[in-house]
Amino acid sequence: MERPSCTVKGPECPWYRGSPRYDRALEAAGRAREIFRRIDDPLRLARLEINVANIYHRQDRFAEALASYQQAYDQLLPHKDSEGTAVALHNIAVCLIILNDFERARTWRNAREACEKNGMPLLAAQADYNIAWLYFMRGDYETALDGLRTSRERCRQTGDSYHAALCDLDQSEIYIELNLPGEAAHQTCPAKDR
């Protein structure tokens, strides 16, 4: 007897968003926030805000995540925390793209530059992918295809096979949009093998 199988991604399940573990994490963050304020540690407060934003992001609460990432970014700037500001900027751009705020999402370029400048090639490669995806979502297929080719190579160089496969799949999807099924099928083979 053949058994049915299915794959369910956590964030797509309603129970996942309201998971008690996230509630507990937000409660712990609130307690940590009080401690960091009491001991007057603004750098830890700013770093904590990135973690709070990550929780909101996991719950698909993107507007709240965006606000927290922005707060973290603003608080990290005076401390010259280049890694933290690059991560915050990267995640700000992700939220803006998800929220369909394409004009403000152009911060990807700033995020990419910050990641590259601060020796974070993996985040820089992911920023390349997201810049290409932004153009794909806007219907600028030529720019998207160029970006996906560049991003795929940079992802391979950093060992990020996940984003390299996404480049292949997105390129295939563009070919389908352009009614080029042969090219689309050809492009899915490398993604399948990753």
QUIGI-V905498 format. One record per run of one state. SS is the DSSP state (H for helix, E for strand, C for the rest). FROM is the first residue (numbers start at 0). TO is the last residue. Records with the same first field share a line. If there is no record, write none. Layout:
BEGIN
SS->FROM-TO + FROM-TO
END
This chain:
BEGIN
C->0-8 + 12-12 + 17-18 + 38-40 + 58-60 + 77-80 + 98-102 + 117-119 + 137-139 + 158-159 + 177-179 + 193-193
H->9-11 + 13-16 + 19-37 + 41-57 + 61-76 + 81-97 + 103-116 + 120-136 + 140-157 + 160-176 + 180-192
END
